[in-house]
Amino acid sequence: MGGELRISADNDGRRVDRVLRTLWPQVPLGAIMKAVRTGEVRLNGKKTKADARLEEGQLLYVPWEEAAGSASRNGYDVHEGDISEKRPPLETLYRDGYLWIVNKPAGLLTQPDVKGGDSLITRALAELCWTRSDYRPATVQRLDRNTTGAVIIALTGAAQRRLAELIREHKIRKLYHAVVEGIADESGRVDLPLLKDGSANMVRPDKDGQPALTLYRRISVQGARSVVEAELVTGRSHQARVHLAAIGHPLVGDAKYGSGRGAKRPLLHARTVIFPDDGELPAVLRGAAVTAPLPADMKKYEGDAL
């Protein structure tokens, strides 16, 4: 036996293969592509192609059964009661029907690293009491476990696709505050390609790496340390930490990239998200800026400019 999926507005315009991979992650990619080629996957009763674009209201038939009570697609196990009394609700910075911006605390992963693991997105889905299995709200950027600040969660498929596109095009600006060792220049730019060693979860400047650009300005000095505002023009893994360390100003508390002193975590905070004046965004978001309050461990470095 197989299953049927009525295409919702959230999956309108998506490719057949991408929807199948999203909604049936337990099925190997090779099996998905074979089922499409052989006609076991049908769209409105007819054979389809992997790159065909879906339309709202269409009926997609697949040869795989849906797991009973499947609220765990996309790798998230979400059930009523997942938010325990010991977990405070997520701090909302802005929310409407299009997106939800939350202030991520330190120590919380953006995405789960194991099935059923705790993370910002699994807490968000539980708070939303999300039961639909054809679409899941998703974050459109990711912060390291110990980085705090603003994270955008798309609440519809259209929002997810447009926000991801704006981020790829560097049209959504992301401003971070960082406490660094030493007296930083008043302003500057770091244009160093970055290469990631996945096995060690380390990133280093390397001419063979991906292009990465960080702009920064100093906003206060506290003794032998500075607070800088860094704009990540690109969004590479560990970018702010590696770039600032490369110019001699590692983050306070960042043992991995040069300074494990002064804090229990790297003092990095996703401070502000600035949206472009984009006609596909809701009017209230066009040109809007959303700012996340500083966490307690960074407030002691706060100066008049902060």
Sequence and secondary structure as in RCSB ss.txt:
>XXXX:A:sequence
MGGELRISADNDGRRVDRVLRTLWPQVPLGAIMKAVRTGEVRLNGKKTKADARLEEGQLLYVPWEEAAGSASRNG
YDVHEGDISEKRPPLETLYRDGYLWIVNKPAGLLTQPDVKGGDSLITRALAELCWTRSDYRPATVQRLDRNTTGA
VIIALTGAAQRRLAELIREHKIRKLYHAVVEGIADESGRVDLPLLKDGSANMVRPDKDGQPALTLYRRISVQGAR
SVVEAELVTGRSHQARVHLAAIGHPLVGDAKYGSGRGAKRPLLHARTVIFPDDGELPAVLRGAAVTAPLPADMKK
YEGDAL
>XXXX:A:secstr
  EEEE  GGGTT BHHHHHHHH TTS HHHHHHHHHTT SEETTEE  TT B  TT EEEESS   TT   GGG
    TT S TTS   EEEEE SSEEEEEE TT  SS SSTT   HHHHHHHHTT   SS   EESS   TT EEE
EEEE SHHHHHHHHHHHHTT SEEEEEEEEES   SEEEEE  EEEETTTTEEEE TTSB  EEEEEEEEEETTE
EEEEEEESS  TTHHHHHHHHTT  BTTBTTTTB  SSSS  EEEEEEE    TTS GGGTT EEE    HHHHT
T  TT 
